[in-house]
Amino acid sequence: MSMFDKEMQKALQADGEYLRQMTGEDHGPTYLATCQECDGEGFFYKRITVYEAGCGLPHDDMEVIQCGACGGWGLVEEQP
């Protein structure tokens, strides 16, 4: 982390603390990290077999499942 990053982090924390004192609510800063559950994809893909009406022949398809840990964003909050 560069000196600028450390100074900026301290400034953001000070701003967040000032706003917290003024409003009583958490205003950050919020640090984000890649979701470990989905590797930052936000979704899981599951192979399923689909039977089409009319033709009767099955074929493979993919079902998309949203990651529950990150809500599909691929990022989660992290403590600095």
Residue, then its C-alpha position, 0 to 999 in steps of 0.5 A: m500500500s502506498m503512502f497516498d493509500k494510507e493517508m487516504q484510508k485515514a482520511l476516509q475513516a476520519d470522515g466516516e467517524y465524523l459523519r457517525q457522530m453527526t448522524g448516529e449512523d455508520h457511513g463507512p468507509t466500506y472495504l470490499a473483497t472478492c467473494q470467496e464462495c463464488d470467486g467473484e462471479g456472483f453466480f453459480y452455474k448448474r447443469i440440468t437436463v431439460y425435456e422439451a414439450g412436443c419433441g420428447l428428447p432431453h438436452d442439457d442446459m445451464e441453470v444460473i443460481q445467484c450466490g447467496a453470500c454476495g447477493g450476485w455482486g461478486l463482492v463482500e464487505e471486508q474489515p481493513 
